[in-house]
Amino acid sequence: MKLVALLPLALAAACASQTPSGTPLVPPTDFVIQAGKPVAARPDEPHLKNVRQLTFDGENAEAYWSNDGRKLIFQRRSADMPADQIYVLDLATGEQKMVSDGTGRTTCSYFLQGDRRIVYGSTHHTGKEPPVVKMTGRGYQWAVHQEYDVFTAAVDGSDIKQITTNPGYDAEATVCPVTGTIVFTSVRDGDLELYTMSPDGTDVKRITNRPGYDGGAFFSHDGSKLVLRSAFPKDAAMAKEDAELLDQQIVRPSLMEITVCKRDGSGFTQLTRNGAANFAPFWLPDDKRIIFASNFRGVEQAAKTGDRAAARRFNLFLMNEDGSGLEQVTQSEEFDSFPMFSPNGKYLVWASNRYGSKQGETNLFVAEWVD
């Protein structure tokens, strides 16, 4: 996952988001981020320079860029909040504003084309209190709340529109920068699979069709490919247990691998084969490499030393789109994940436990990318 510093001009023009009038939003190359404050870069992370910390308390994650490269949308939970809500951060001023309605539980937000509307998953329409799923306590698990549906709203949070209505989990929506098509994860057919739809919720198409979880997908910059995370249980017994957990609205991410496919689901290919928790993949601007988060080095360390806590160490890695050329990007001893490149390829944003004032605190960081 080595990256050219900036997108080639032709690619940037081809893939820039469109305003409703059809005028491209060309990501500025001279825009300087003022939000947050500078923090020390690690000498063992040479891809990252001029690092800035953008948030300073609570749990902040899944920060994704606006198409013009001036804002981030992300989910946040502070100590006084019962569940995650969606926020937009202005990278010029540092202003942070909640754009979900403050009730229920939210997840996985993204800017639609033109940056005038946003999309996110929420449970607010089923009740003000966030839904609760009781974890089994057997290993690393995620909740996939059946109350989640996908919503769009104006960028200030007004004019909320529900665009999925099927029973069960609908979430993890991201957007094609070329066509505006939404890709999302749904359990509507009995298993967690990928689907695409138009921004108004119409023209729903199933993309994946295999046993086990497929989700967390992102389009390539040219809109032709998807990168995602997929479950690969070790045997039939584990596959059966995964299905039973899904009935309880639980997913076990400890055996997820990075996969790719074409935008219609064809050419489905497994890239990683390390038997660990691999997720949050994103394409580099050249669309030939992928950055992702994994705990496989921590799992290896835990197996050697018996230190089970090491398996909670997640770092960022680069690889080619065929799975070759693996390179470690971050070296934190805690948690690094949710990487995304700015539209002009100049910056990388990610979430990390580094420099936290409290144990388990997760904040957002941005750095200039050095290829």
Backbone torsions as a table, in degrees:
resi	resn	phi	psi	omega
1	MET	NA	57.0	172.6
2	LYS	-93.3	144.0	-165.1
3	LEU	-124.6	142.4	168.4
4	VAL	-70.4	146.3	-172.5
5	ALA	-64.6	-37.2	-179.8
6	LEU	-133.9	151.1	174.3
7	LEU	-62.0	140.3	170.5
8	PRO	-55.3	145.1	-173.5
9	LEU	-58.2	-40.0	-179.0
10	ALA	-64.7	-40.5	-179.8
11	LEU	-66.9	-40.8	179.5
12	ALA	-61.0	-42.3	-179.4
13	ALA	-67.5	-39.3	-177.7
14	ALA	-68.5	-33.5	-171.3
15	CYS	-105.0	-1.3	179.6
16	ALA	-63.5	145.2	177.5
17	SER	-66.8	156.2	179.9
18	GLN	-106.6	140.5	169.3
19	THR	-74.3	165.6	178.5
20	PRO	-56.3	-25.9	179.6
21	SER	-83.0	-6.1	179.0
22	GLY	96.3	-1.3	179.1
23	THR	-78.7	126.7	-178.3
24	PRO	-65.6	144.1	169.7
25	LEU	-92.6	99.5	-177.9
26	VAL	-85.6	118.1	-179.0
27	PRO	-60.6	128.4	-177.9
28	PRO	-71.5	137.0	178.0
29	THR	-89.4	-15.9	-177.1
30	ASP	-101.8	4.6	-179.1
31	PHE	-69.1	132.4	-178.7
32	VAL	-112.1	126.9	179.9
33	ILE	-75.7	127.7	178.9
34	GLN	-110.8	-15.7	-178.1
35	ALA	-65.0	152.8	176.7
36	GLY	72.4	-154.0	-179.4
37	LYS	-147.7	153.6	178.3
38	PRO	-66.7	143.2	173.4
39	VAL	-131.5	165.4	-176.1
40	ALA	-66.8	132.3	170.7
41	ALA	-82.0	149.9	178.5
42	ARG	-87.8	133.7	179.2
43	PRO	-64.8	-20.2	178.7
44	ASP	-92.0	13.8	175.2
45	GLU	-125.4	68.7	-171.8
46	PRO	-67.2	-16.4	176.6
47	HIS	-72.8	-15.6	-171.7
48	LEU	-115.2	120.9	176.0
49	LYS	-132.6	161.8	-178.7
50	ASN	49.4	56.3	-176.8
51	VAL	-75.2	137.8	175.7
52	ARG	-127.2	138.1	172.0
53	GLN	-91.2	129.2	-173.1
54	LEU	-102.2	-28.3	177.3
55	THR	-127.5	160.2	-168.2
56	PHE	-138.6	13.2	175.6
57	ASP	-166.1	160.8	174.5
58	GLY	77.1	-159.3	179.0
59	GLU	-114.5	114.6	-177.4
60	ASN	-126.0	130.6	-173.7
61	ALA	-157.5	171.1	175.8
62	GLU	50.6	56.8	177.8
63	ALA	-88.6	125.9	-176.9
64	TYR	-128.3	143.8	-171.7
65	TRP	-77.2	148.6	165.0
66	SER	-71.6	162.5	-176.8
67	ASN	-68.7	-24.1	177.8
68	ASP	-90.9	0.7	175.1
69	GLY	74.1	14.4	-175.8
70	ARG	-106.7	-9.5	-176.8
71	LYS	-138.5	161.5	171.0
72	LEU	-125.3	143.8	170.5
73	ILE	-115.6	136.6	-173.5
74	PHE	-156.3	169.6	176.2
75	GLN	-106.0	143.2	-172.7
76	ARG	-143.6	143.6	171.6
77	ARG	-138.7	121.2	175.2
78	SER	-98.4	174.7	-173.6
79	ALA	-61.3	-27.0	-177.1
80	ASP	-95.3	9.5	-178.4
81	MET	-110.2	136.7	-179.6
82	PRO	-73.5	-22.0	-176.3
83	ALA	-160.6	166.8	179.2
84	ASP	-60.8	143.3	169.5
85	GLN	-130.8	165.1	-175.1
86	ILE	-95.9	134.5	-179.3
87	TYR	-128.7	154.9	170.5
88	VAL	-118.2	133.1	179.8
89	LEU	-113.9	124.5	174.9
90	ASP	-82.9	116.8	-174.5
91	LEU	-77.2	-12.9	176.5
92	ALA	-84.9	-39.3	-173.9
93	THR	-107.6	-20.1	-174.8
94	GLY	84.1	0.7	179.7
95	GLU	-64.9	134.7	-178.8
96	GLN	-123.4	127.1	-175.6
97	LYS	-134.5	133.2	173.1
98	MET	-71.8	130.9	-179.2
99	VAL	-117.5	-7.4	166.8
100	SER	-86.1	173.9	-170.4
101	ASP	-87.3	2.0	174.6
102	GLY	87.0	0.4	179.2
103	THR	-117.4	168.0	-180.0
104	GLY	63.6	-150.5	179.1
105	ARG	-133.1	140.1	-177.8
106	THR	-123.6	164.4	179.4
107	THR	-162.0	157.9	162.2
108	CYS	52.3	76.8	-179.4
109	SER	-102.9	160.0	-176.5
110	TYR	-161.0	153.8	173.7
111	PHE	-85.9	135.3	170.9
112	LEU	-79.3	169.2	177.6
113	GLN	-56.6	141.9	179.2
114	GLY	87.8	-13.4	177.9
115	ASP	61.8	15.9	178.0
116	ARG	-93.0	-18.2	178.5
117	ARG	-134.5	160.0	179.8
118	ILE	-127.0	163.3	176.1
119	VAL	-131.8	142.8	178.5
120	TYR	-160.9	164.2	175.2
121	GLY	-95.3	142.6	-178.4
122	SER	-154.8	157.1	175.0
123	THR	-114.1	8.0	-170.9
124	HIS	-60.5	-26.7	-177.0
125	HIS	-74.8	-10.3	179.5
126	THR	-102.1	-4.7	178.9
127	GLY	153.1	154.8	-177.1
128	LYS	-71.9	-30.1	-179.1
129	GLU	-81.9	140.9	178.0
130	PRO	-67.8	139.0	177.8
131	PRO	-65.8	152.5	-178.5
132	VAL	-122.6	131.3	172.1
133	VAL	-118.4	125.8	-178.6
134	LYS	-81.2	117.3	178.2
135	MET	-70.4	153.8	-177.1
136	THR	-80.0	-19.1	-177.3
137	GLY	83.5	3.1	-179.4
138	ARG	-102.8	80.7	175.8
139	GLY	87.1	-174.4	-176.1
140	TYR	-72.5	124.2	-175.8
141	GLN	-140.7	153.1	173.7
142	TRP	-121.2	147.2	173.9
143	ALA	-90.9	136.2	174.0
144	VAL	-119.5	85.0	-171.9
145	HIS	-63.3	129.8	-179.9
146	GLN	-66.7	-17.6	-179.4
147	GLU	-77.2	-12.8	-176.9
148	TYR	-66.2	131.9	166.6
149	ASP	-131.7	167.5	-178.3
150	VAL	-99.6	136.0	-178.0
151	PHE	-129.2	151.8	166.4
152	THR	-116.3	159.1	179.4
153	ALA	-156.1	163.1	170.1
154	ALA	-63.2	158.0	-173.8
155	VAL	-62.8	-19.6	176.3
156	ASP	-90.4	3.1	178.2
157	GLY	96.3	-9.8	179.8
158	SER	-80.1	172.5	175.1
159	ASP	55.1	54.7	-179.8
160	ILE	-73.6	132.4	178.6
161	LYS	-130.4	128.9	177.5
162	GLN	-84.2	127.5	-176.5
163	ILE	-116.7	-3.6	168.2
164	THR	-126.0	144.0	-177.4
165	THR	-134.9	2.7	-179.3
166	ASN	-67.4	145.4	174.3
167	PRO	-61.4	142.6	177.6
168	GLY	96.4	179.7	-171.5
169	TYR	-65.8	123.5	168.7
170	ASP	-133.5	117.3	-176.8
171	ALA	-167.6	-166.2	175.8
172	GLU	62.2	41.9	-177.5
173	ALA	-82.9	131.6	168.6
174	THR	-132.6	172.5	-166.8
175	VAL	-128.0	138.1	174.3
176	CYS	-71.3	124.7	-178.4
177	PRO	-71.0	-13.8	-178.6
178	VAL	-94.6	-49.9	-173.7
179	THR	-101.6	-18.3	-174.9
180	GLY	83.2	0.5	178.1
181	THR	-62.3	140.1	177.1
182	ILE	-95.9	132.7	168.6
183	VAL	-108.5	138.5	-176.5
184	PHE	-149.3	169.5	179.9
185	THR	-109.0	136.6	-177.5
186	SER	-145.6	151.3	176.1
187	VAL	-104.9	13.6	-172.3
188	ARG	-57.1	-26.4	179.2
189	ASP	-105.5	17.8	173.4
190	GLY	99.4	-12.0	178.4
191	ASP	-140.5	159.1	179.9
192	LEU	-79.7	108.9	-176.0
193	GLU	-129.8	166.5	176.0
194	LEU	-90.1	142.9	175.7
195	TYR	-138.4	157.5	170.1
196	THR	-120.0	157.4	176.6
197	MET	-157.8	163.7	173.3
198	SER	-73.7	161.9	-178.5
199	PRO	-60.8	-16.8	177.0
200	ASP	-95.3	4.5	177.6
201	GLY	92.5	-1.8	-179.9
202	THR	-89.8	174.6	175.4
203	ASP	56.2	51.0	-179.6
204	VAL	-77.1	131.0	179.2
205	LYS	-132.4	135.2	176.2
206	ARG	-80.2	134.6	-175.6
207	ILE	-105.2	-45.1	179.9
208	THR	-109.4	155.7	-178.2
209	ASN	-154.7	76.9	-179.3
210	ARG	-149.5	153.5	178.4
211	PRO	-64.3	137.2	178.4
212	GLY	101.2	162.2	-175.3
213	TYR	-64.3	133.5	166.2
214	ASP	-132.2	123.8	-177.2
215	GLY	-171.7	-170.5	179.3
216	GLY	58.8	45.4	-170.7
217	ALA	-92.3	151.4	174.5
218	PHE	-135.7	138.8	174.9
219	PHE	-74.1	150.0	167.7
220	SER	-69.4	164.2	-176.8
221	HIS	-64.2	-28.4	177.7
222	ASP	-89.3	0.5	174.9
223	GLY	77.3	5.5	-173.6
224	SER	-91.7	-18.3	-172.2
225	LYS	-133.7	162.1	174.4
226	LEU	-126.8	142.3	169.2
227	VAL	-118.1	141.0	-172.7
228	LEU	-153.2	178.1	174.1
229	ARG	-111.7	142.7	-175.9
230	SER	-139.8	141.3	178.6
231	ALA	-81.9	137.1	176.5
232	PHE	-133.3	81.3	179.3
233	PRO	-60.1	150.2	-173.9
234	LYS	-69.9	-31.6	-175.9
235	ASP	-155.6	179.3	-177.2
236	ALA	-63.9	-35.5	180.0
237	ALA	-64.6	-41.6	178.7
238	MET	-69.4	-36.3	176.8
239	ALA	-62.7	-40.3	177.6
240	LYS	-64.5	-41.5	178.9
241	GLU	-65.2	-38.4	176.8
242	ASP	-61.5	-40.9	178.4
243	ALA	-64.8	-38.3	177.5
244	GLU	-67.4	-37.7	177.0
245	LEU	-65.9	-38.4	179.3
246	LEU	-62.2	-35.5	175.4
247	ASP	-61.1	-25.1	177.4
248	GLN	-95.3	9.8	-179.4
249	GLN	66.0	40.8	-178.6
250	ILE	-130.2	138.7	173.8
251	VAL	-121.2	139.8	176.9
252	ARG	-102.9	107.2	-175.2
253	PRO	-87.2	3.8	-172.6
254	SER	-68.6	-15.4	177.7
255	LEU	-127.4	60.0	176.6
256	MET	-113.7	139.8	-179.5
257	GLU	-120.4	158.3	177.6
258	ILE	-83.1	132.9	179.6
259	THR	-131.5	162.2	176.8
260	VAL	-134.2	157.9	172.8
261	CYS	-158.8	168.4	172.0
262	LYS	-73.4	166.8	-172.9
263	ARG	-63.3	-19.7	177.9
264	ASP	-95.2	3.0	178.8
265	GLY	96.4	-12.4	179.1
266	SER	-73.3	162.2	178.9
267	GLY	68.5	28.7	-178.6
268	PHE	-62.7	124.0	-173.5
269	THR	-139.3	132.6	175.5
270	GLN	-83.7	130.9	-178.3
271	LEU	-102.2	-51.9	-180.0
272	THR	-91.6	151.0	179.8
273	ARG	-144.8	47.9	-175.6
274	ASN	-102.5	-1.1	176.0
275	GLY	65.4	31.0	-178.3
276	ALA	-126.5	-164.6	178.9
277	ALA	-95.9	102.8	178.5
278	ASN	-112.6	126.5	-178.9
279	PHE	-158.7	-174.1	179.7
280	ALA	53.7	50.0	178.7
281	PRO	-80.1	149.8	174.8
282	PHE	-150.0	146.7	-178.9
283	TRP	-77.1	139.4	166.4
284	LEU	-70.8	158.9	-176.4
285	PRO	-59.5	-19.4	177.4
286	ASP	-80.4	-5.3	179.8
287	ASP	58.8	18.6	177.6
288	LYS	-116.8	-7.5	-179.3
289	ARG	-134.7	162.7	-174.0
290	ILE	-135.1	138.2	171.5
291	ILE	-108.5	141.5	-177.0
292	PHE	-155.0	169.1	177.5
293	ALA	-107.1	143.2	179.2
294	SER	-155.3	151.5	174.0
295	ASN	-108.8	19.6	-171.8
296	PHE	-66.0	-33.0	176.9
297	ARG	-68.0	-37.7	176.4
298	GLY	-65.7	-37.7	177.2
299	VAL	-64.3	-42.0	177.3
300	GLU	-61.2	-42.6	179.3
301	GLN	-64.5	-41.4	179.5
302	ALA	-62.7	-38.6	179.5
303	ALA	-66.0	-34.2	-178.2
304	LYS	-79.4	-38.5	-171.4
305	THR	-104.1	-17.2	-175.1
306	GLY	81.6	3.9	178.7
307	ASP	-84.8	96.0	-175.4
308	ARG	-64.7	-25.6	179.8
309	ALA	-64.1	-24.6	-179.7
310	ALA	-62.2	-27.4	-179.6
311	ALA	-67.8	-12.8	177.1
312	ARG	-86.7	1.3	179.2
313	ARG	-82.9	117.0	176.7
314	PHE	-114.2	134.5	175.5
315	ASN	-128.6	168.3	176.8
316	LEU	-94.0	141.0	-179.2
317	PHE	-133.7	154.5	172.8
318	LEU	-112.3	148.6	170.3
319	MET	-155.3	160.5	173.3
320	ASN	-72.0	164.1	-176.5
321	GLU	-69.2	-8.1	173.0
322	ASP	-99.9	5.4	178.0
323	GLY	93.0	-5.9	-179.2
324	SER	-85.0	174.0	172.7
325	GLY	67.1	38.1	-177.7
326	LEU	-63.3	134.4	179.1
327	GLU	-142.9	133.4	178.1
328	GLN	-84.5	131.5	-176.5
329	VAL	-98.3	-48.5	-178.8
330	THR	-108.7	154.8	-174.6
331	GLN	-125.0	13.0	-178.3
332	SER	-58.1	146.9	177.9
333	GLU	-85.0	0.8	-176.7
334	GLU	-116.0	-99.8	-170.9
335	PHE	-139.4	125.7	170.0
336	ASP	-132.4	130.8	180.0
337	SER	-163.4	-177.1	176.0
338	PHE	55.2	54.7	178.5
339	PRO	-80.9	145.8	172.9
340	MET	-152.6	133.8	177.2
341	PHE	-83.1	145.2	174.6
342	SER	-64.6	158.3	-177.0
343	PRO	-58.4	-28.6	178.9
344	ASN	-91.6	1.8	177.5
345	GLY	77.8	2.6	-175.1
346	LYS	-79.0	-34.2	-172.3
347	TYR	-120.6	154.3	168.6
348	LEU	-121.4	129.8	172.7
349	VAL	-108.5	144.6	176.8
350	TRP	-156.4	168.8	178.2
351	ALA	-108.0	142.2	-175.2
352	SER	-153.2	152.7	172.8
353	ASN	-87.3	-2.7	-179.0
354	ARG	-61.2	146.5	176.3
355	TYR	61.0	20.1	-179.7
356	GLY	-69.8	142.9	177.7
357	SER	-81.2	-16.9	178.5
358	LYS	-135.5	154.1	178.5
359	GLN	-60.6	130.9	177.2
360	GLY	84.3	-2.1	179.0
361	GLU	-69.3	136.0	-179.5
362	THR	-120.3	125.0	-179.1
363	ASN	-123.9	167.6	179.9
364	LEU	-97.0	140.6	178.5
365	PHE	-132.4	151.4	175.9
366	VAL	-135.7	144.3	179.4
367	ALA	-144.2	153.4	169.0
368	GLU	-72.0	138.5	-176.4
369	TRP	-90.9	131.3	176.9
370	VAL	-112.3	118.6	-177.3
371	ASP	-90.3	NA	NA
